[in-house]
Amino acid sequence: MAEKRVVRKRAGQGSDIDALLRRALALARNLWWTWNGEAQQFFASLDAALWEATNHNPIQTIRRLSAERRAALTIDKTLDQRLAACERALRAYLRARPWFARTARGAQRQLRVAYFCAEYGLHECLPLYSGGLGILAGDHLKSASDLGVPLVGVGLMYRSGYYHQVIAPDGGTRVACADYDYADWPVTDTGKIIAIPFGRRTVKARVWRAEVGRVPLLLLDSDVAGNRPDDRHVTRHLYGGDREYRLRQELLLGVGGVLALKALRIRPTVYHLNEGHAAFCTVQRLLQLRGRRMTLAAATEAIRRSTVFTTHTPVPAGHERFDPALVTRYFGAAAAKIGLKPSEFLGLGRTDPTDGASSEPFCMTTLALRHSNHCNGVAELHGATSRRMWTAVYGVADPDEVPIGHVTNGIHSESWLADEARPFYAIHLKPRWAGADPGADFWTHVDAVPDEALWTLRNVLRRRLVAFVRERLIRNALEAAAAVGTGKSARARAHGTQDMDALRRALCEDTLTIGFARRFAAYKRAPLLFSQPDRLAAMVRHLEHPVQFVFAGKAHPADVAGQKFLQAVHRFAHDPRFAGRIVLLPAYDYHVARVLVSGCDVWLNTPRRPMEASGTSGMKGPLHGGLNLSILDGWWPEAFNGRNGWAIGDATELPDASAQDRKDAESLYDVLEQEVIPTFYDRDAGGIPFGWTRMMREAMRTVCARFSAGRMVGDYIRRYYMPAHGGRDAG
């Protein structure tokens, strides 16, 4: 009898843990947990090793729990209590009356924004992003949720996502593509399958839905039975394939996105196109309005009034352009239904729309500009650069006559705040994230924070970074060794052991640490730091005041110049003069970025001005007391005041690129040697760098609130969404 009672008790425990894990899965379905520290800690506590192995994916973690681990969880008396606290926090978040509901009046309450973007960076476990555009879009959705803005996101569901980076021994990049199981993702099948015209044929797409707090995100997936094999692969890779592949992706995003909204009976009053990838949205809306017997002129004006277009690219080559014959093949039938000749339709994406004999490629940015009355760049300088770039499209000579404004980007602070920094915030700054308005500023009282507390925060975060870097370098070395095989000589194995010992000693916990992590595009000039290697070696190996650097980033597989830059950094990282003090991390992703921006003392940014549209990575360091050392490009000219970081060079833009590089490199070395390094190591009797902590305060006070995504979304509402909402016949 006693044995039977034990069996029943164990069965009951199993049943209880099953029910608890079902609740945990339900919690994981809303991506609110990606910016809630307590929820992340709960998921990690289920199995810390699995949590890391799955790249912090709560659904995978729960589904892969071993029988032994499930049994161990049954005796954790706090598990249900901690889960219940997270469930209550999510319910309270969703039920609260947020800022928009409290402040909107009259017709403002009817606002409904459809936000189109080709990528979304919401968390490392959902690889629907490649770089800054996606990270910005993810932060936009999260802040819209916090503020209660009635917004729905529209994007694509990539089966393989962006490529996984493996750095070869020679510094070359091996492209590895995953094949993800959507059952492991926090997404739900809406049950809707839409049909999208692809030229003379029709392609089906499934509509998935992710919950980002209060904001739904619709994701289109062409991997549907009945489609041709090449059509099923349209959503295989993010930014992959040839030009036709890219056009088909952008057709699916723009045209399919409008059809998905219609299928789900969502009627936006404002369409926000985040970059030109989604510009075909305007074509489908023209078709819909023309189908209601609206004249072409009236339909075009209705779309212009209700469309917001954000351009992110100050580099001409970065704007999508397609061969006219390719565009005609896919949109010839649509053009006829709209009432346009093929040459007239192509004119919508050309500088001179009346030149029917032109061979100019079809530009997605031009198409978007022509159908948007509300256009903006993503920083003040970028707005001015964009006005100069697009004068011909508007038929004016004076850039001031080009109707492109700006909303400077911002970051979703909670998503980027390191767990190790949360106690500091709770004690000293006491933020009230939930229910905050766009102007919330939790950093106004940072002057009252003691120097000791600020310096302790920096030391904790730097030491965490050093431990993370060592672990990642060792893991990469082990994976590389396994890939080579086991048939090594004893001498080779001994050399490998020595290498591992060196990796375990990489970086120093108390040394000034400077980070550079971003897309390895040529204009970002990652190798600028290495222009004077002997001078750099003297800084790195200084006995009393050394400095160390952490690099990370990806270059697009087709970007040969960017790949060469990455190889150059790899080569210097393995140079004996810099070994262990300059490192290049592989497998760059959201998680690596989060650790670096919080752990580095200084964030380095070296673009060739004015080619950086905005940049947001430098906004994340000051959340943690980090400082910026940057070219005066992107967002930094708006933030830099001479006391909250450092500028490299000045606002001069030389016509000769080589001369500009030499000038900027010289300035970079001078600032490092004469200002950054001395300030870091100038300590008082208690070992506190008082000048450094003073700059930490200034950076927190001047950057964190002003460059938050809450402020950014508030600007969009006031300056763009509400004016566009006035054009009510949105299509």
N, C-alpha and C positions, 0 to 999 in steps of 0.2 A: 504493500500500500504506500509506503514511504517513497518507493521508487516512482510509482505512478504520479504522486503529488509533485515530485520534482519535475517530471516530464511536462505536466500541465503548466507548472509555473514558468518553465522555459518557453513553452509554446506561447504563453501569454506575453512574456517579455518580447518574443519575436514579433508577435502581433502588434505590440505597442511600438516597437522600433519601426515597423513597416508604416504604421500610421504617422509617426513623427517624420519619417523621411518623405512621405507623400506631402506633408505640409511644407517641408523644406524645399521640395521640388516646386511647389506652388509659389513659394517666396522667390525662388530663383527665376521665375518666369517674368518678373518685372525687373528691368534693369536698374531700378532705383538702388538696388544693393551695390551697384558699381561705384556709388558715391556715398555709401553709408558704411563707416568703419566697423560698427558693431555687427552688421550683417556679414561682412567679409570675414571678420574674426570667427563668427559662428561657423561658416562654411569651412574655414581652414581647420577648425577644431575637430571636424568629423574625421579627417585623416590628413595631417599636415604634409606628408610625403606625396599623397595623391593630389592634393591641392596644388603643389608645385609642379608635379608631373603633367597635370592637365592644363597648365598655364592659367591656373586660377579659374577653372570652369566648374561652377557648383553642380551643374547637372551631370557632367562626366564624373565628378568626384563622388556623388551620391550613387550613381549607377555602377561604379566600379568598386564599391566597398566590399572587402572580403568578408566571408562569414565570420572570421575571427574578429575583425574590426567591428562588425555589426554587434557581435556578442559583447565586446568590450563597451560599446556605447550604451548597452542596456543598463549598465551599473553606474553610468554618469548621472547623478541625481540633479545636476544643474542644466542638463541638455534641454529638457522641455522648457524650463524657466527662461533660458536664454533665447530659444526659438520664439517663445510667446512674446518676449519683449520686442524682438524684431518685427513680428507680425503686428503688434500694436503700433509700433513706430510707422510701419508702412500704411496701416489703416488711417492713422492720424494725419500722415502726410497727404493722402489722397482725399480725405474728407475736409481738410482745412480750407478756409476761404482765402485763396492766394491774392496777391497784389492786384492782378488784372480784374478779378471779380469784385474787389473792393473799390476800384477806381473808375472802371469803365462806365460811361453814361450813355443813355439813349441808343442811337444807332451803332455806337462803338461796340456794344455787346453782341452785335451780329457778325463781328469780324471772324473770319475763318481763313487761316493762312495755309496754303499748300507749299511746302518747302522741298524743292527738288535738288538732289545732289547725287553725283556718281559714286560717292564713297562716304562712309560714316565710321569715324573712330570713336567707338563707345567704350571699348574695353579690349584687352589683349585676347580674350577668349572668343571674340566675335570678329574675325579677320576680314572685315569689309572696308578696309582703309589701306592706303599706301603711304600717306604723308600728311602734310599740314592741312590740306583742304579737307580731308576726312576728319582729322582731329577737331578742326574748327567747327565742322558740321555737327559732330557729336556733342561738343560743348554748347552749341546753339540749341539743340533739342533739349538738353538737360536744363539749361537756364530757362527756356520757354516753359518747361514743366514746373520749375520752382516758382516762376512768376505767374503761372496759370494762364499763359497765353494760349488761345485756342488755335493750335497749330498741328498739322499732320505732316510727317516726313514721307518722302517718296524716294526710293532708290532701287538698286539691283541686288539680287541674292547670288553671290558668287560661290560656286561649288568649290573652287580651289583657292579663292581669295587672291591676295597678292603673293608673290613668290617668297619662299622661305630662304633666307640667306645662309650660305655656307662659304666661309672664306678658306680658300685653298692655301697650301704652304707658300705659294708664290704671290699671294695677295689677290689672286683672281677670285671672282665670285662664281660659285656653282649655284645654279638656279634649281631649287627643289620645290615642287608643287604638291601640296597636300590634296587629299580627296575627302572633304569633310562630310560627316553624317549630320544632317539637319536635326536628327533626333537629339543630338547633344547640344543644340543651340537653344537659347531662350526665345524661340519663335513659335508661332501657331499658324497652321494652315487655315486661311479664311474660308476655304471651300470654293472660292471664286477662281475661275479660269477664263481669261479674256482672250480675244482674238485680235491680233495686231496685223495690219497690212504691211507686208514686206515686198514692195513692188507689186508684182502680179500674183503673189501667193500670200497666204495667211499663216502667221505663226502664233501658236498658243503660249500663254504664260500663266503660271500659277501665281497667286497673290498671297504672300506670307505677311504676318503682322508681328512686330515686336512692340512691347510696351516699355517706353522710356519714362518712368514715372507716370505723369498724366498725359504724356504725348504718345500717340500711336505712330509707328514707323511702318509703312507699307513697302515690301520688298518683292520685286518681280523676278520670276525664275522661269527661264525658257526650257529647262530640262524636263520636258513634259512628253509623255507617250503620244505618238502621232505626229510629232514634229520630225522633220528631216534631221539626220545626225548632225549636220553642220549648224542647224538652227538650235538644236538642243545644247550645243556648245557655246552659244552666244553669251551665256552667263557663267561660263567656266572660269575665266581668268579676269581679274581686275587689270585693266590697261594692258591687255595682251593682244596678240595677233597683228594682222596687217591692217591697212587703212579701211578695207571693206569691213573687217571684223569690228573695228572701232565705230564705223558709221552705224552698223547694225545694233551695237550696244546702245548708242546714243539715240537711235530711233526707238528702241525698246523703252529706254528711260523716259524720253519726252512724250512720245505718242502713247506708249503703253501706260505711263503714269497717269495721264489724263483719263484714259479708259478705265483704269483701276479705280480711280476716285469715283467715276460715274457708276461703276458696277457696285460699289459699296455705298452709293447714295450720299457721298460726301460732296457738298457744294461749296467750294472755296469762294471767298470774295476777293482774295489776293493770291497771286501766284508768285512765289519767290524762286527765281532761278539762280542757284548758287554755282556760278561759273557756267560757261557756254555749253558744257556737255548736255545740258537739258533743254537747249534752245528749240528743239523740234516740238516741244510742248506747245509752242505758239502756232505751229502748223495744224496740229490736231484741234486746237481751240478755234482756229479760223474755219476749219471744216464744220465744226459743230454749229458755229454761229451762222455760217452760210446755209447750213441745213435748215435753219429757222427762217430762211428767206431774208436775212439781214444783208444789206448791200456790203460789198467788199470794203468800201471806205468806212462804213459804220462799224463793221466787225473788227477791222484793224484798229480803229480808234478805241473801241471797247477793250480790246486786249491791251493796248498801250496803257490805258488808264489804270488797269488793274494788275499790271506786271511790275515786279521789282527785279532788277538784274544786278547781281554782284559779280564784278570781274576781279580775279585774283592774280592776274598775270601781267607784269610790266615788260615781259620779254616777248617780242613779236613771234618768235618761233614756238612759244608756248600756247598759242591760240590754235584751236583745231581748224584745219582746212581740209576740204575734200575735193577730189577731182569732179568737175562738172558732170561728166558722163555718168559717174557713179551715183551722184545725187539724183540725176534725172531718172536713172533706172529704178531707184527706190521711191521717188516722189512724183514721177510723171503723172500717175493717175490721180494723186491727191491734188496736184496743181490744177488739173483739168476741172476737178470738182469745185475747187475754190474759185475758178474762173480766171486762171492765169495761164499764159503760154509758158512752155518750158523755159524760154529765155527770161521771161518776167519773173518766174519763180526763182531762177538762179540769181537774178538781180537782188533778191531779198538778202542774199549773203555776200554781195559784192560792194566794193567801194562806190562804183557808179552803177546804180540799178537800171539805168536807161540804156547802157551799152550792150545791146543784144549780141554783138559779135565778139565780146570779150572772152578771153580764155582764162581770166582770173579765177583761181580756186574759190570754192564756196566756203565762207568763213562763218563758223558757228557764233562767234562773238558779234559779228556784224548783224547776223539774223536776230540775236537777242537785243542788241542796241536798237534796231529798227522797230522792235515791238515792245519797248519798255519806255514809259515816261519817267520812271524812277530808277536811275542807275547810280551805282556807287563803286568806288574803290574801297580798299580795306585799311587804309591809313591816309593821313593827310598828304604826305608826299606821294603816295601811290595814286591818290585822286588827281593830283596835278600832273603826274606822269601819264595817266590814262587820258586826260584831256588833250595832252600833246599828241598822243598816239592816234587818236580817232578823229582828228579835225576833218580829214577827207571824207569820212563817212557822213559827217554832218554838213559838209559843204561849206565850211568856214575856214578862215585863215587864223583867227585869234582863238587860242585854246580856252580863253575865258568864256567864250560863247558856247563851248561844249557842255551840255547838261549832265555832267557826271560829278557827283559829290563824293563824300566818303563817310564811312562809319568804321572807325578803327577797331580792329579785332580785339577780343578779350578771351579770357580763359574761365572755365568753370572751376572755381577755386576748390570746392570740396573734392572733385575728382582727382586733383593733382596734389592735394595735401598729404604728406607722408604720415603714416600711422605714428611714427616716432615724434612728430611735431604736434599731434593732437593734444597731449597733456599740456604742452607749452601754451597752446591757444586757450585751452579750458581754464588755465590758471590766470593768464595775463590779459588776454584779449576778449574772452567770453563771447564768441560769435553766436548769433542766432540765425543760422542759415535758413531754416524753414520759415516761410512767411515774409522773408525780407523783400524790400522793394529794390528797383534798379539802382538807387543811389546809396544803398547800404554801405557803410564804411566802418569795418571793425578794427581798423588799424590807427584810428585817430589818437588812441591813448598809448601808442607804442613808446612814447617818450618816458612813460612811467616804468617801463620794464627795466630792471637792473641789468647792467653790463654783464654780470656773471650769468644771468639766465640766457641772454642772447648768445654768449660765447659757448655756454654748455650745449645749447641747441645746435650750433654749428658743429661742435666736436662730435656729438652723438650722430648726426646725419652723415658727416664725413667718414666716420669709422664704419657706419653701416655700408656706405658706398664701397669702401675699400674691401670689406668682407665679401660683398656681392661681386665685385670685379674679380677677385681671386677665385671665387667659386665658379664663375662663368668661364674664366680662362682655363681652369683645370678641366671642367666638363668638356669644353671644346677640344682640348688636347686629347682627352680620353676617347672622344668620338672619332677624332682624326686618326688616332692610333688603331682603333678597332677597324676603321675603314681600310687601312693599309694591310692589316692582317697580322697573324701571330708568328709568321715565319721570320722572326728577327734574330740576329745574332746576339750573343750575350753582351757584346760591346754596345750594340745599338740599344739594348734594353737598359744598360747602365746609363747611357747618355739620356735616355728618356726619363729615367728617375731623377737625374740632375735637373732636367728641364722642369719637372714637376716641382722640385724644391724651389726653383727660381720663381715659378708661378705662385707658389704659396707665400713668397716674400714680395710680390709685386705691389708697388705703391707703398706709401707710408701713411699711417693714420694721422699724423700730426703735421703733415706737409701741405702747404698751399696747393689746392687742387683745382685745376681749370678744366672745364668740360666743353666739348664741341660735338654735338650730336644732331644730325639733320640729314635730309636728302643730299646725296653727293652729286649735286648738279654743278657744272663747271663754274657758273657765276658765283657760287658760294665760296669758292677758293679755299677749300680745306687745306691744301699744302702751303698756304701763305706763311704759316708759322715756321716752315722749314726752309725759308729762303736764305737764312744765314745759320747753317747748322752748327758751326763752331761757337757762335755767340749763344745759340740756344743751349748747347751742351754745357756751357759755363753756368748758365742759370739753373739747369736741371741738376747739375752735380755740385752746386755750391755747398760747402760744408756747413754753413750756419743758416743760410736762407734759401733752401732749395725750393723748386717748384716742380709739379708733376701734372701730366695731362691725360685725360681720358677722351678717346674718340669713339664715335659709333655712328652708323648711318648706312643707308642703302643707295645705290645708284640703279636706275632703271636698266634692265638687261640690254636694251638697245642704245643706251647712252654711253658711247665709247669713251668720251672725255671724262665723264663721271667715274667710270670704272677705272680709268688710269689714275685719277686722283685718289681713289680708295687704295689702289696698289701702292701709290707713293707713300701714303700714310702708313700702310702695312710695312713697307720697307724701312722707314725710319723707326717704327716701333721695335723692329728687330735689329736695328743698328746697335752695336755694343755700347756706344756712347749714351744711348737712351733706354736701353733694355731695363724693364722694371719700373721706369719712371714715365714712359709714354706707352700707353696701351691702346689697342684697337679692339673693341668688343664686337663679336659676331652676333648674328641673329637679332638685329635691332628691331624692337617692337615697342608697343605702348608701355609695357612693364619696364623695360630697360630705360626708356625715356623718363618714366616717373622716378626711378631711383636716381638717375643722373641729375635731373634738374633740382632735386631736393638735396643731393649730397655734395655737389660741387660748390666750392666757395665762390668761384667766378664762372660766368657763362660767356664763352667766346663766340663772336659772330663776325664773319669777315666777307660779306657779300660785296660785289662790285656795284656801288651806288649808280643809279637808282633801281637796281634789278630785284631787290627784295621787296615784295608787295607789302608784307607786314611782318610775318614771323610771330610766333606766339611762345616759342620755347623759352625765350628770355624773360617773359612775363611770369614764369612759374618759379624761377629761382627766388625772387624777393619774398614769395610766400614763406620761404624757409630762411630768410636772412641772407640769401645769395645776392651777389652783385653782378652787374653786366659790364663787359668790356667789348664794345661793338663799334663797327662802322656806323656813321650817322645815316642809317637807311631804315626803311620799314617803319616800325613803330617807335624806334629809339629816339629820333629827333623830337618827338612829342614828349617823351618821358625824361630825357637827360637834362639835368640842371646843374651839373658840375659838382654835386655833392652826393649823388645817389649811385655812382658808378663812374665809368670812364668812356671816353670817346676815342676811337682810333682815327686819326687824321681830322679833317674838317669836312665841310660840305662841298669842297671842290670836286668837280667831275672833269678829269682830263680826257681829251679825245684819244690819246694813245693808251691802250690798255696796259701795255708793258710798263710804261712810265707810271701809271696809276698804281699798279701792283707794287712797284719798287717804293713809291712814296708811302703807300699804306703799310707795307711791311716794316719800313724804317720807323714809322710812328708806333706800330705795334710793339716793336722791341723797346723803343724809348719809354713807352708808358709802362710796360712790364718792369723794366729795370729801375726806373726813377720814381714810379708811383705805386703800382700794385704791390710788388714784393716788399718794399720798405714799409708800407702801411700795415701789411699783414703781420710782419715780424716786429713791429715797434710795440713792445709790451710794457705795462706798468709793473710795479713791484709784485703784484698778485698774478702776473702772467696774462693779463687781459690786454688785447690790442685795442685800446680805447678809441683810436682813430677809426679803426675798422668797424667797431660796434656802432660808432656814431653814423657811419655810412649805411650800416645795416638798417638802422632805424629810419634813416631818410628814404632808403629804397622801399621799405615796407609802407611808409606813410604816403609816398608819392606814386607808387606803382600798383599796389594790390587792389585797391578799390577802383581806381580810374581805368585799369585795364582788365576788369572782370567781364565775363560774358553776361552777367546780369545788367551791367551798364550798357553793354553792346546791344543786347536784345531790346532794352528800353529805348535806345536811340533808334533802332529799326522801327519800333512801334510808333514813336513820336514823329520821326522824320520821313518814314517811307510807308509803313503798313497802313497807317490811318489815312494819309493822303490817297494811297491806292485804293483803299476801302471805299472811298467816295465814288469810284467808278463801279457801280453795283452790278452791272450786267457783265459778269466776269467770264461767262462762257463755260 
